[in-house]
Amino acid sequence: MNLNTPCVSRAINYPLARTFKQKILQTALIALTLSFMSADGFAANTDRVTAAHLMVNLNTSSWIQDGSGSKIIYVFFDPNCPYCHNVYDSLIKIRKTLPDLQFRWVPLALLGGTSPGKAAAIIQAPNPLASFNLSERNYGFLDNDTGGGIQPAKHIADATQSVLDENLSIIQGENLAGIPVVVFQATDGKPFYFMGQRTQAQLQELLAFVASGNFGGGTAIKPHK
């Protein structure tokens, strides 16, 4: 398995001029720098323009708050995405040694199939964070599929669909083809992002560059009554 490969939708309409091939090249360049990450290498990393756009557009996102630390990391995920699940698992382990991290999980339905229903089940739950964690802990253990371990919602409310559509539009607007997409403000004063899976060691090294502060924006998903 290529650890830098994201989960990719088979049918997405990209309105911007940048091509899919260019984005693949950018992602490959980011992956290459991760092999010898340093402060100088981080500052010189590619595609900070896209990262800046993502940070601004997070103002329209909806997310599940996980923790109250001063270093905020946004993670766009699909409940059925195996790479998202692996990044989740690594991030939770890393926070045991870096408790000042706050995760903001940004749900969307990119992969089709049961993804919309599972994302809706998380968003519409009485406790979205608990439902999200349950889905991740039980990933691959449902009898009827191998994705997120939560039963799809039988009904997707209009408000929930709007959340999923808006979150998806943020990454589509930057012509990003896959997930997870991880965004944070870096210690060099600029936003940073990457797309796809990373090893726990790579993530640990990357997270050393997360800046403290209330960067990004958007709205926390409230418990469903």
URDA-V726206 format. One record per pair of residues at least 4 apart in sequence whose C-alpha atoms are under 8 Angstrom apart, sorted by sequence separation. I is the first residue (numbers start at 1). GAP is how many residues later the second one is. D is the distance in whole Angstrom. If there is no record, write none. Layout:
I/GAP/D
I/GAP/D
//
This chain:
18/4/7
19/4/7
20/4/6
21/4/6
22/4/6
23/4/6
24/4/6
25/4/6
26/4/6
27/4/6
28/4/6
29/4/6
30/4/7
31/4/7
32/4/8
33/4/6
37/4/6
38/4/6
39/4/6
40/4/6
41/4/6
47/4/7
48/4/6
49/4/6
50/4/6
51/4/6
52/4/6
53/4/6
54/4/6
55/4/8
57/4/7
77/4/7
81/4/6
82/4/6
83/4/6
84/4/6
85/4/6
86/4/6
87/4/6
88/4/6
89/4/6
90/4/6
91/4/6
92/4/7
93/4/8
94/4/6
95/4/5
111/4/6
112/4/7
114/4/6
115/4/6
116/4/6
117/4/6
118/4/6
119/4/6
120/4/6
121/4/6
124/4/7
127/4/6
128/4/6
129/4/6
130/4/6
131/4/6
132/4/6
133/4/6
134/4/6
135/4/6
138/4/7
141/4/8
142/4/6
156/4/6
157/4/6
158/4/6
159/4/6
160/4/6
161/4/6
162/4/6
163/4/6
164/4/6
165/4/6
166/4/7
167/4/7
168/4/6
169/4/6
170/4/7
171/4/6
172/4/6
185/4/7
186/4/6
198/4/6
199/4/6
200/4/6
201/4/6
202/4/6
203/4/6
204/4/7
205/4/8
206/4/8
18/5/8
36/5/8
37/5/6
79/5/8
95/5/8
110/5/7
123/5/5
140/5/7
141/5/6
142/5/8
156/5/6
171/5/5
172/5/7
185/5/6
186/5/6
198/5/6
78/6/7
79/6/8
95/6/6
109/6/5
122/6/5
125/6/7
140/6/4
141/6/8
142/6/8
171/6/8
185/6/4
186/6/6
77/7/6
109/7/5
122/7/8
139/7/7
140/7/5
142/7/6
184/7/6
185/7/6
33/8/7
108/8/8
139/8/6
140/8/6
141/8/6
142/8/7
183/8/7
184/8/6
33/9/8
122/9/5
139/9/4
140/9/6
183/9/6
184/9/6
109/10/7
121/10/8
122/10/6
138/10/7
139/10/4
171/10/8
183/10/4
108/11/7
138/11/4
182/11/5
183/11/7
33/12/7
107/12/6
136/12/6
137/12/7
138/12/7
181/12/7
182/12/5
135/13/5
136/13/6
181/13/6
182/13/6
135/14/4
181/14/4
30/15/7
134/15/7
135/15/5
180/15/6
181/15/7
30/16/6
134/16/7
179/16/6
180/16/5
29/17/7
178/17/7
179/17/6
180/17/7
178/18/7
131/19/8
26/20/7
26/21/7
188/21/8
187/22/5
189/22/8
186/23/5
187/23/6
4/24/8
186/24/5
187/24/5
185/25/6
186/25/5
184/26/6
185/26/6
4/27/6
184/27/8
73/28/7
75/28/7
77/28/7
79/28/8
71/29/6
72/29/6
73/29/6
74/29/6
75/29/6
76/29/6
77/29/6
78/29/6
121/29/7
69/30/7
70/30/6
71/30/5
72/30/5
73/30/5
74/30/5
75/30/5
76/30/4
77/30/5
78/30/5
79/30/8
81/30/8
118/30/7
121/30/7
185/30/7
69/31/4
70/31/6
71/31/6
72/31/6
73/31/6
74/31/6
75/31/6
76/31/6
77/31/6
78/31/5
80/31/7
121/31/6
184/31/8
68/32/8
69/32/5
70/32/7
72/32/7
74/32/7
76/32/7
78/32/6
118/32/6
120/32/7
121/32/5
184/32/8
68/33/8
69/33/5
78/33/7
118/33/6
119/33/8
120/33/6
67/34/7
68/34/5
80/34/8
117/34/8
118/34/4
67/35/5
80/35/6
117/35/4
118/35/6
66/36/6
67/36/6
79/36/6
116/36/8
117/36/5
120/36/6
124/36/7
65/37/7
66/37/5
78/37/7
115/37/8
117/37/7
120/37/8
123/37/7
65/38/6
66/38/6
114/38/6
117/38/8
65/39/5
66/39/8
79/39/6
117/39/7
64/40/5
65/40/7
79/40/6
120/40/6
63/41/6
64/41/5
78/41/7
120/41/8
63/42/5
64/42/7
63/43/4
62/44/6
63/44/7
61/45/7
62/45/8
119/45/8
88/48/8
85/51/6
85/54/8
108/55/8
109/55/6
79/56/7
108/56/5
79/57/8
107/57/7
108/57/7
110/58/7
108/59/6
109/59/7
107/60/7
108/60/6
106/61/7
66/63/7
64/64/7
65/64/7
64/65/6
82/65/7
80/66/8
81/66/7
80/67/4
81/67/8
79/68/7
80/68/5
79/69/5
7/74/6
7/75/7
7/76/6
6/77/6
7/77/8
5/78/8
76/91/8
87/93/8
128/93/7
128/94/8
84/95/7
128/95/6
83/96/7
84/96/5
127/96/5
128/96/8
83/97/7
126/97/5
127/97/7
81/98/8
123/98/7
125/98/6
126/98/5
81/99/8
124/99/7
125/99/5
126/99/6
123/100/8
124/100/5
9/101/6
10/101/8
62/101/6
78/101/8
123/101/8
8/102/8
9/102/5
61/102/7
77/102/6
78/102/8
8/103/7
9/103/8
76/103/7
77/103/5
7/104/8
76/104/5
77/104/7
61/105/7
62/105/7
75/105/7
76/105/5
60/106/7
61/106/5
75/106/6
76/106/6
94/106/8
60/107/8
75/107/5
74/108/6
75/108/7
61/109/8
73/109/7
74/109/5
90/109/8
91/109/8
73/110/6
74/110/6
87/110/6
90/110/5
94/110/7
73/111/5
86/111/7
87/111/7
58/112/7
72/112/6
73/112/8
84/112/8
87/112/8
91/112/8
57/113/6
72/113/8
83/113/7
84/113/7
87/113/8
90/113/8
83/114/5
54/116/7
54/117/7
54/120/8
53/121/8
50/124/7
55/128/7
54/129/7
55/129/8
51/132/7
55/136/7
73/137/8
52/138/7
72/138/8
52/139/5
71/139/6
72/139/8
51/140/5
52/140/7
71/140/6
72/140/7
51/141/5
71/141/4
72/141/7
48/142/7
51/142/5
70/142/5
71/142/6
72/142/7
48/143/7
50/143/8
70/143/6
71/143/8
72/143/7
48/144/6
70/144/7
43/145/6
48/145/8
23/152/8
23/153/7
23/154/8
20/155/7
63/155/7
65/155/6
19/156/8
20/156/8
61/156/7
62/156/6
63/156/6
64/156/6
65/156/8
16/157/7
18/157/7
20/157/7
59/157/6
60/157/7
61/157/5
62/157/5
63/157/5
64/157/6
14/158/6
15/158/7
16/158/7
58/158/5
59/158/4
60/158/5
61/158/6
62/158/6
63/158/6
13/159/8
14/159/7
16/159/7
57/159/8
58/159/5
59/159/4
60/159/8
62/159/6
12/160/8
15/160/8
55/160/8
56/160/6
58/160/6
59/160/8
14/161/6
55/161/5
56/161/8
55/162/8
30/164/7
12/165/8
27/167/7
35/167/8
9/168/7
27/168/7
34/168/7
37/168/7
8/169/6
9/169/7
37/169/8
8/170/4
7/171/5
8/171/7
6/172/5
7/172/5
6/173/5
7/173/7
6/174/6
6/189/6
7/189/7
6/190/4
4/191/8
5/191/5
6/191/6
4/192/5
5/192/6
3/193/7
4/193/5
3/194/5
4/194/6
3/195/6
3/196/7
//
